[in-house]
């Protein structure tokens, strides 16, 4: 028997937004998802059983120090020693034994910071009790032992996946704003997985796909919070003399300034869309030596545009361009999105932050690296001259982040390119740092050296252990940083996380540092399953030239996205494992409006502007002006908005569809308003139409005997039977006794409202 994860009533299901939901009786299962590889676990055989010295002394010390870095997703995840957070002591003992067997001496020396160790000195020195305990355990760690490896089960065991028809319909709604045509559905039914992939990719063009890309871009780059003009953060006429009138709002045709402002505010998104739509490699997002502009904005910036605009007055036509540095001469450095004014302003810095925020946000978006989660911030005890350089507790994060900050060394807190001048050097250094009274290094020397354009009281400029050429004065530092990131194996995984959030509305799972909670093992299993699948997709993404459309197809066809139901009863642990599996997204106001247009025939005026009014209440996201995260849970706010929409729109939607010829109707092709439940023929046609609506609106291709179809039919009959006792409250409706004498127009409108207000319609 199929069982729903977190089975709840309809409203609770919406609130939970879980991925695995029960099927109403018509699930056909999956046929095109490959068989997953089994997970493995080291069994606790005699010599692999952890001794008491390990469980009582060594492991408690290591789990609070070494595991901070030596775990999946952390700074030392690429080393030969990676512990499993949330796993049993036996498993981690086995991992330590494997490493110690070949690297026992290195294990001991690294524990006290020798010869070099980015994690500092976790066990302080050879006189510490932690070091002595580890030394006493070492002979047993190096003991020869044949461990037994057991297959402990498959993460995807008993999970059923959405079939090809359902997957096609989901992709069609997301990317094309409609249901698949009969020809498309037939081709996929006969052609299987290859045709399914080709058809999904064919949807990735046109205005609906543009809207999808805009939604992803808005989520990631928060454009409404960007300041383009004024506020000591906007464009400066000294840097953009050709844009002086634009900046000062003088001598301009009506609307031009607002159009240019929108273009520059959305520059990273415009670049993203250009890359995706033209099948350029995703690496251009950080390493592309260009930006994109339209014909309205390019002349103001003196841009060197590659190609010729078909229509220079078209705000939606973009071409690659290089921007000049009018004040200093030559061209500005370009590193894809990260050197756009919009990115720099939306992820700002200060003289004391020194681009750490920018580096952290860049790493999260493009490397799937969430730096704040690498370690807990240590308390400052005052013993370090430069804390972030000298305190090993800070090194876990700052060893990664601080070298990257120099990649933004040419961009000041006010977003200007090298605005200050000291001697012959243009730079962004603060006055306090340049002052002779600024604190000195351990030898009493000034940190600042003549000709510097970046700070020396920080980690040396570089990336992932590679030093940046001319690191303290590199006029193309961001270009170098972008190139290093694009060559990093983590970059492909970063794309998986970026686009998974766009499709699912949720962050990709992260390895948890919590090893004590009751569901720690379940969360670890879920993370490992998703991460393992994403690694496969990331490898294919990189090998195929970083093409985003191909990646979107792969994600739509992934187990993580297609997981739908599960057979049999589930334990609490199994429910916890599968809680965040599957792609069930509460549609944003803009995407929901597009779905309404495609499937119902018309949208909702309240959703036309997604950042104001009821749309803002529903989506809880204003493009990054004040609200940075989209709503993902169905609360009373969403209920009130949908109830209001249905009360206003259900009758007009119904009336408009009945006004069409039966062959062109979206919702009611099999009935007329004369068909009522009072006659067998009327009931038969009504049931057939309800079956059609279940497939059309909910993707449930089920027979008329299905329990959910029967539930909808019974609702319709109950509404119709109640026609003689309408509410005493005065109501106005486009359908009335004069034009709806059978009451079927109003009845169908209420049924339509029931179906549109259900999770199966509001989520994708």
N, C-alpha and C positions, 0 to 999 in steps of 0.2 A: 504494500500500500504506500502510495506517495505521501510524504509527510512534509508540511511546511516548516521551514526554519522560523523560529520565533512566531509560531502561529498565533495570530491575533485577529481582531476585527478589522474592518477595512481601514478605519482611521489609524489604528495602531500600526497596521502594516505600512501605511504611508509614512508614519512618523519614524518607523525603524529603518526604512529604505534598505532593507536587507536584500541580498542578491538571490537567494534560493527561495522561490515561492511555489506553493502547491499549484498543480495544474487541475483545471476543473474537470478533467476526465478525458481530455483529448490530446495529451502529450504523446508524441510519437518517439521521443528519445532522440539521440544523436547518432548519426552514422558516419560523419566525416571528420570527427575529432580523433587524432591519433591516440593510441594506447599510451598512457603515461608510464614513465619509468618508476619502479618501486623505490620507496625510501629505504635506507639501510640504517641500522643501529648496531653498535658494537655490544655484544653480549658480555655479561659480567662473568667470565670463566675464572677459574681459581687464581691464576697469576695476574689477571686483569682486574680483579676485585680491589678497589682502593683500600690501602691500609689505613689504620686509624690515624697515623701521623699525617697522612694527606687530608683526610676528611676533617680532622680536628684542628690542625695547625696550618698546614701549607695552603690548602684550598681557600679557607677564609681570608688569608692574606692576599693571595693572588686574585681572588674574585673582586676584591675592593681596589686593586691597583692594576695588575696586568690586564685584566679583562676589559678595562676601560678602553684600551687601544686595540688589544688583540681579540677582536670579535668581528663578525660580519658587518660590513658597512662602516667600520671605524678606521682610524688612521693606519693601523697595522694589519688591516684585512688582507693585504697583499703579501704578507710574510709567510713563513713556513709554519708559524704557530698561531692558529686561530681557534679560540674557544667557542663553544656553542652556548650562548646565553639561554638560560631556561632548561638546558639539558641536565641529565642526571650527573651526579658526581662521578659515576663509573665512566660515562662517555668522556667527560673532560679529563679524567685521569688517563684514559686511553690516549687521548690527543697529546697530553703532556708526555706520556711515555714514548710515543712515536717520535716526537721531537727530541727528547732527551737521549734516546738511543743513539742518535747520530751527532747530536750537538750538545752533549752534556756540559762541556766546559763553557761553551758560548752561553748556555742558559744561565749558568752561575755568574758569569761576568756581566751579562746584560742586566741581571737583577740588581746590580749595584752601579749601573751606568757606565760600564767599561766594555770595550774601548770608547765607543760612542753609543748613545742610546737616546733617541728622540723623546722617550718617555721619562727621561731623568733617571733617578735612583730609587726605584720603588721600595727596595729593601735597605736603603741607606748605605750600609757598608758591611764588611765581613764580620763585624762584631755584633750585628743585630741578631735578635732571636729568629727573625724571619729567614735570614740568610742561613743560619745554622740549621734550622729545621729543613730547609730545602737541600742543604748539603747532606744531611743525614738520610734524606729520602732518595738521593741521586742513585746510589747503587741499586736499589730496588727498581727505580725507574728504568735503568739500563738493562735489567734482567731480560733475557730472551724469553719470549712468550708467543705462542700461536693463539691469537684471539679468534673467537668464533664470530662470524658475521652473519646476522640473521636478518631476513626480510621481515620487517615488523608490520607491513601493511602498505597500502597505497593511499596517498592523500585523497585521490579522486575516486576511491572505491565507493561504489553504489551511487555516485553522482551521475545524474542524467543531464545531457546537454541539449540546448535548443536545437531543433532540427534546421535544415537548410532553409526551408520556407520561412520560418520565424526569424532566422538571422537575416535573410534577405529583406524581410519587411522592416525590421528594425533599422537596417542600414539605409533603406529607401526613405524612411521617415526622417532620419537624422540628416542625411546628405541631400535628399531631393525633395523633402517636404510632402511626400505622397506615398501611397502604397504601390507596390510593384504592379506593373501591367501584367495582363494575362500572358503575354508573350515572354516577358522576363521570367515569370514564375515557371512557365512551361520549360523554358530553356534550362533553368537551374535544376528542375526536377529530373530532366533527362541527362543533363551534362555533369551533375555532381559538383564536387569541390572546385575544380578548375573554372567552371563557368560561373559558379557563385562568386569566386574572387574577382573574375573579370567584370561581372555585373556590378558588384559593389564599387569597384574602382570607376566604372563608367558614371556613377552617380556624382563623382567628385568634380563637378563643374557647374557653373550657373549661379544664380542669386541665392539659392538656399544653401549651397555649400559655402558661398561667401559669408552668409550669416553665421553658419557654424564656425568658420574660421574667426570671424569677428568676436564671437562669444569666447572662444579659446583665448584669443589675444587679449580681450578685456580682462579675463580672469588672471592671466599671467602678468600683464604689464600695467594694469590699473591706470588707464590713460586719463581719466577725468581728473585725477589729482595732479596732473602736470601743469606747471606754470610756464607759459610760452612768452608772455609779455609782462614786464614789470616785476614788482615785489623783490627786487634785487636778486632774482633768480632767472629772469627771462633773458631773451636775446638782447645784446648790447650793440648799439649802432657803431661803436668803435670796431667791433669784430665783423659787422655786417653793414657796411656803408650803403650798399644798394638797397638794403631793407629799412633804411632810416624812416621813410614815410610809413612803412608798414608797422614798425615798432612804435613810432610816435602817433600812429593813427591820424595821418594827415594826407590830404589829396588822394584819397582812394575811392574807387567806385564802390557803390553799396554792396555790402556782403563779402568783399574780397578779404578783409582782415579776418573775419570769422572763418572763412573757408581755409585760409592759410593756417590759422591757429589750429583748426581741427586736423589738418594734414600733419603738422609738426607734433601735435600731441599724440598722434597715432602712428608716428614714424616706425617704431619697432614692429607694430602690428602690420603696417603696410609692407614692410620688408619681409616679414614672416609669410604673408599671403603671396607676395611675389615669388618667393622661393618655392612655396608649395605648388602654386598654380603653374609654374614654369618648370617643374621637376628639377630644380637646382638642388644641390646637396645641402642638407641641413647644416653642415659645417659652416656655410656662409653666414649663419646667424651669429657666429662669434669670430669668424676668420675672413669673411668677405671684405675686400678692400673697396667697398662701395656702400651707398645707401640707396633709397629709392625716393623719387619725388614726382609730383604731377606737374603739368604745364602751368598751373596757376601759381605754384609756390617756387618752382625752380628759378625763375628770373630774379626774384627778390634776393635770393641767396647767391647769385652768380654761379650757379651750379654748372658743372661740365657734364652734360647729359649724354649718355650713350644711346644713340638712335634718335629718331624723330617721332614726336607725338602725332598720332593720327588726328586727335582733337585736343589741342592745348587747353581748351576751356573745360575739358572733362575731368572732374575731380577724382574719378575712379581709375584713370589711366596712369600707370606708374612705369617709370623707366629707371634703370640704374644711373647713378650720378655720383660724382666726386665733388666735395665742397672745398672752396679755397680758404686759405687763412689770410684774409686781406690785411690784417694788422702786422703779421710777422712775415708774410710772403710764403709762396708755395701752397701746398694743399694740406688740409687737415689729415690726421691719421683716421682711418676707418677700420673698425673691427666689428662689422655687422651691427647688431642691435645695441651692443654695450657701449658704443661711443655716440649714440644718438642723444640729442638733448633730452628727449623724453625719458630715456632710461636713466640718464645721469640725474635728472631732476626728481624723478619718482623714487629713486633709491639714493637719497642724498648722503652727503658726508659733512664733517666739520673738521676744524683744525686739530681737534683731539681724537676724533674717530678715525681720521686718516684712511678713508676708503674701506674700512673693515666691513661696514654695512654693505657697500657695493660688492665687495668680494664675496661675502657670504650669500647675498641674493643671487649673484651670478653662479656660484657653485651649486646652489639649490636648483636653479632653473635648468642648468645645462650639464651638470655632472651627477645629478641625483645624490648630491652630497649635502646633507644638512649639518653644517658645522656645529651649531649650538648643541646638538645631541651627542657630540663626540665625548663630552665629559661634563661633569658638574663644575661650575665655576668655583674655584677655591677662595677661601677667605684670605684677605691681605693681612700679613702680620708685620709689615714694615721693614723686613730684613733685606729686601731686594731693591737695588738702585733703579733698574728698569724692570718692572714686574713681569711684563709680557715676554721679556727676553730671558730673564734669570730664574723665574719661578717655574720649576718643572710641572707644577700643577696647571699652569697656564699653557704650557708648551703643546699639549695635546691638540688644542684648537689653533693656537697662534702660529705654530710651525707650519700649518697648512695655509692659514688665512693671510698672515702678514706678508709673506713673500708675494702673494697675489695682489696685495693692495698697491704695490708699486706699478702694476699694470695700468692703474688709473692715475699715475703720477702727473699727467699733463692737464688734469681737469680739476679746477678749483671748486671749493664748496658752493660758489655761485654759478657753477657749470661753465665758466669761461675757460678757454684754452690758454694756459700759461700767462695769466694776466699780470703777474708781478715781474719786476726787473731789478736785479741786483748785479751791479757791474755790467757784464755782457750776457748774463744768463737770465732768460725768461723762465719763470717757475711758479709753483703754487705754495711754496713754503710759508709758514706763518711767521708773523713778526716776532712772536715770542721765541720761536726756535732760533731765529737769526740773531736775537739779542745776545750780547756778550754775557749777560747774567743768567742765561739758560744753564741748567745743571750740566755738569761735565761727565765724561766717561770715567772708568775706574782709574785711569792714569792721569786724570786731571785735564785732559785735552777736550777742546770743543768738538761736539759731534759734527757741526756744520763745517764743510770744507769748500773753499772757493770753487765755483763752477757746479756745485750740487744743485739738482732740481728735485731731490727727494731726501727723506729723512734717514739718518744713520742710526738713530736710537731705536731701531726696530730690526726685525729679521731682514737679512739681506734679500734684495729683490730677486725673484726667481719663480719657479713653478715646479712642484713635485720633485725637488732635489736638483733641478737644473738651474744654474745661475743665469740671470738675465744679462745679455750683453750691454755694456755701458749702463749698468743697472741704476746708478744714481743720477743719470742724466740721459735718458733715452727718449727722443722725441716721437718714437713710434712704439712706445711700451705696450699700449693696448693691442696693437697689431700682433706683437710678439706673444702676448698673453693669449690672445684668441687662437693663434696658430698652435700653441702648446695645448690648449684645451681641446681643439679639434683633433689632435693626434692622440689624445688620452683615451684609453679603452673605456673609461667611465663615461665618455661623451655619448656614446650610443645608448648606454643605459639611461643617461639623462633624458634623451629623447623619448624613451619608453615611458618614463615617469611624467614628462611634460604632456604627452598626448594621451596617456591613460587618464590623467585628470580631466582632459578635455572631453573624453568619451564618457567617463563614468561619473564625473563630478566629484570624485574622491581622490585623495592622495594615494599613491602607491604605498603599500605596507612598508614599514620600517622595522628593522630589528630592534626589539625592545631591550632596554637595560634592566628591566624589572624581572628578577629571577625568583621572587618570593610569592607572587600572587597565585591564586588557585588556577588561573587560566594561562599562566606563563608558557607552559608547554604547548598549549593549543595555539597561542598567538605565534610562537616560534614556528610551529608546523605550517601555519598559514603563510607566514612570511617566506619560509623556505620554498614552499610550493610555488608561490607567485614569482619569487626571485629567480628560481631555476627556469621557469618558463620564459620570463623576461630576458634572461641571459641568452637563451636560444634565439629569441626574436632580435635581440640587440646584435648578435653576431651576424645574423642574416641581413639586418638593416645596414650594417657597416659594409658587408661584402657586396651589397647591391647598390652602393653609391649614395647611401643616406637619403633615399627618396621617401618623402613623408607619406605620399599617397599609398605606396606599397606597405609602409609601416601601419597605416590606419587599417588597411585590409587585414594584415596579420593580427592586429589587435582585435578587430571585429570577429575574427575566426578563432581566437585563442580560447583555451579552456577557461581562463580567468573571466572572460566576457560571456561565454556561452553556457556556463554552469547554471542550471535552472531548477532542478528538483533532485530529491534524493529518495532512494528506496528504503523502506523499512523504518523502524523506530530508531531514534538517535539518542545517544547519551548526552549529558550536559557538556562533556568535553568535546564531543563531535559537533554539537551545535556551535560551540565557541570557535572551533577550527574553521567552520564554514561560514561564519557570520558575515565576513566581508568579501566573500567570493561572489563573482558574477558582476555584470554591468547593469545596474538598475539605477538610473539617474532621474532625480526629480528635475524635469525640464525647466529651464529658465523661462521667464516671461516671453522673451523674444522667440525662443525655440518652440515653446508651447503655442504661441500665436501662429507660427508657421505651420505647425501640425494641424491646428484648427482650420487654417485656410485650405490645406491640402486634403484633409479627411472629412471635415464638416462642411466646408464650402465658404466660410468667412471667419475672420478673426474676431478679436475683442478689442474695441477701441481703447480700453483701459490699459492694454499691453502694447500700444503703439510706441510709446516712449518707455523703455524698460527701466529708466532711472527716476521716474517720478510717480506720484499718485499710488494707485493700487498695485501697479507693477513693482514699485519699490517695496511696498509692503510684502508682496508675494516673494520676490527674489531676494530681498534684504541686501541688495548690492547696488551701489551707485557708480560703478566703474572705477572705484578707487578714490573718489573725492573724500568720503568720510567712512564708507563701509567697504572693506577690502575682501570679504569672504562671502561667497554666495551661500544662500540658505540650502541646506541639504536635508533638513528634517521638516516634516509636515506638522505644523503647529496650529494653534487657533488662528494665527494670522493668515495662514494659507487657506484654512477652512473658510474664513469669512470672505476672502477674496473670491474663491471659487463659487461659493454659494451666491455671492452677488452677481458674478458673471452669468451663472446659470439662470438666475431669476430674470435677468435682463435679456439674455440672448437665446435661451432654449426655444422659445416660440418663433422669433424671427428666423433662426437657423432652420427650424422645421418648415416654416411657411415657405422660405426661399427654395428649399429642396423639393417640396411638393409642386412648386411652380414650374419646375423643369419637366421636360418630357421624361417618361419612365426610363428610357434607355440612357439618359444622361444624369440621372440622379445618383448621388453619392450614398445617401442614407436609406431611401425608401423606394427602391426600384421595383419591389414586388407587391406593393399594396396601393390602394387608393383610400381616400378618406371615407369611402362608403363601406370599406371592409371593417367589420366589427367582430368582437368575440361572440356575438349572439348567434352566428350561423357556423356550421361546420366548415363551409368553404372559406368564410372570413377568417376563422381560427387557423386554418391550414396556411393561408397566405400570410397571416401575421407571424406564425411560427417560422415560416421560411424567411421572412424579412428579418426577424430577430436573429436567426442563424447568420444571415448576411452581415448584420451589424456587429455581431460578436467577432467575426473574422475581420471586418473592415476596421473596427475601432479598437479591438482588443487583441488581434492576431490569433484568436482562438478558432481554428477551423474544426468545428465539432458538429455532430448531428443534432437534429432537433430534440432528440431524447436526452441530450446532455443535461446534467443537473443544473448548471448555470443558465443554460438557455431556458429551461423550464422555470427557473427562478425569475428570470426577466419577464417571461410570458405571464406568470402569476402576478407579478407586479403590475403589468399592463392591465390585466383583467380587473385587479383590485381598484386601480385608478378609474377605469372606465365605469365600473359598477358604482363608484362613489360620485358619479357625475351629477346626481340629483341633489346632493347635499354639499355644495361647494362651501368654502370658508365664508363666514359672515363678514369678514373684513373686505371692504371694497377693493376690488382688483381691476386693473386695466390690462388688457391683453390684445395683441394683434389678432388673435383668434377669439371670436365671440359667437354668440348664439346665431347670429345672422350668417356668418361665413363658415361656421363649424357646427352645423346642426347635429352631427353624429357624435360630437365631442372627441373624435379620434385625433384631430389636430392637436388639441391640448393634451390628450393622453400620450401621443407619440412624443410631444415636447418634453413631458416629464420623464419618459423613459430615456430619451436622449440625454437629459440632464443627469440622470442616474449613471449612465454609462460614461459620459464625459467627465463626471466627477469622481470616477473610480481610479484607483492606483494604476490599473492596467492602461489607462489613457494618459494620466498625468506623468507617468514615469516611462522612461525608455531604457 
